[in-house]
């Protein structure tokens, strides 16, 4: 069997797919890292520090109480008097739900206590207070 000689202009071409796969994986990983930050506007709250365990957040309703006395639930602002009516339906639909109160540490205790009482009045089965981990403790 004689080998066929290649003509000078005849070139064998192959597509190398490994770089395409590598670039695709980098794009997918980048999107996975960035996706949690694209979910909406983050409200700045200075949480108090404490050592606590992480809670499961499947049936959580976050009630954010900012230092400028704004109460925010799912990016909607409420007055303290409106809270029981606004939350009652949500807690009726989630009998095992948890109201997570994220209150700024610079707020007076009495105002935070009034917020917790309003959430309790809405029929919250459980109420949790959000904190940030103590520095140096893991």
N, C-alpha and C positions, 0 to 999 in steps of 0.2 A: 504494500500500500504506500503510495507516494504521497507525501505531504504537499498540499497545495500552497503555493507561494502567494502571499498577500500582495496586492497591488499597492503602490505607494500611497494612494488616496483612500484606501479602504481601512477604516478604523472600527474596531469593535467597541460598542458603547453599552454600558450597564448603568443602571440607576442605583445608587447607594441609598437605601432607605433608612439606615441607622441614624444619620444626622437629623432626618425629618422626624423620626420617633423621639429623639432626644429633645428637640425643640418643642414638640407637642407636649411632652411630659413636663417640661419647665413651665410652659404656659398654664397647664392644668394646675400644677402645684402653686403657682403664683395666684391664680384665681381662688384657689381654696384658702390661701392665707388671707387674701384681701376681702373675701366675701363677708365675714362677720362685721367688718367695719363699714359696710355699705348698707346696713339695715336701717339707718335712720339717724336723726339728730340726737346726739348724746347730751343730756342735761348735766351740767356740772354741779355735783353735790360733794361736799367735803365730809365723808363718812367718818364716824369715830373708829378708833382702833380697838380690836378685841381679838381674843383667840377663840375661834369657833370652827365647827366643821362645816363643810360645804353641804348645801341642801339640794335636793333634786328639784329642778325648776320646770317640771312638766305642767303642773297645774298652778303656777304662780301668777299672781296679779301684782305688779309693781306699783306702789304708790310713792311717788317722789315728792318730797317736801323740801323746797330750796330755801336758801338763806334769805331770799327776798320774798318769802311767804307765798310762793306759788305752789299749788298742789297739782301734779301732773300724773295722769294715768293714760298710758298708750298714746302719748304725744297730744293729749287733750287736757286743757287746763280747767280745773274745777274750783269752786269755792267750798269752804269747809261744810257749809249747810247743805250743799248739793251732793256730798259724798254718799250718804246712805242710799239715796235713790239711785245714784249712778252705779253703785256696786251691788245692790240687792239682786238684780237679775243675773249678774255674772256668778255670784256665789250660789244662787239657786240652781244654776246649771252645773256647777262644780261642787258637789257636796264634800269633796276631799281637798278642795283648793286651799292655797295658802296666800294670805295677803302679806307681801314683803314690803315693809315700810323702810324707805331710804330717806332718812331725815338728816339734814346738815347738822354737824356737831355744834355749830355756833348758834343754833336756835334754842330759846329758853325751853326748859323741860316741860313747863305747863302747856306750851303750844303743841309740843310733840305728843303729850299725853292726850290733849283734846283731839288730835288727829287719830290717835289709836282708838279712842272712844268712839269716834265717828265710824271708823272702819269696823269696829266690833258691833256697832249698832246696825251696820249694813248686813249683818249675818255671816261674817267671816268665820269659817270653821276653825281656822288657826291663823295666828298673826306672828310674823317673824320680823325682827329688826336686823337690817343689813348693816354690816360693819366691814372694815377693811382689815387685813391681817396686821398684827403688831410688827413693827420694824424689828428685824433680827430674829423673829420667831417664824418657823415654817412647820 
